[in-house]
């Protein structure tokens, strides 16, 4: 099952996060929430949630 870990405000931010998480070896999906707002869900398998959150925090604060 996939779990949303972050809502990215733009496609560029979503792609950056997806790329960095993938480089760390995680499975990652992005999905647009709505075409009018251009926001994107970043989703990962729920079994990897805790590990991904640590990496995501370092990505967001760099």
HURAMO-V85336 format. One record per residue. N is the residue number from 1. PSI is psi in degrees with one decimal (999 if undefined). Layout:
# HURAMO-V85336
((N	PSI) (N	PSI))
This chain:
# HURAMO-V85336
((1	139.7) (2	143.0) (3	135.2) (4	126.3) (5	-16.9) (6	146.5) (7	111.2) (8	138.2) (9	-19.8) (10	164.2) (11	-35.9) (12	-44.9) (13	-42.6) (14	-43.8) (15	-39.4) (16	-47.4) (17	-44.1) (18	-44.0) (19	-47.6) (20	-40.1) (21	-38.5) (22	-39.1) (23	-27.2) (24	-3.3) (25	12.2) (26	148.5) (27	132.4) (28	139.3) (29	145.7) (30	146.8) (31	129.6) (32	139.6) (33	-50.5) (34	146.2) (35	-27.2) (36	-32.9) (37	-15.2) (38	32.9) (39	151.7) (40	136.2) (41	138.0) (42	119.5) (43	144.2) (44	160.9) (45	137.5) (46	-25.4) (47	-20.3) (48	6.9) (49	-50.3) (50	-44.2) (51	-42.1) (52	-37.6) (53	-38.6) (54	-45.9) (55	-41.8) (56	-42.5) (57	-41.8) (58	-34.1) (59	-45.8) (60	-25.8) (61	15.4) (62	999))
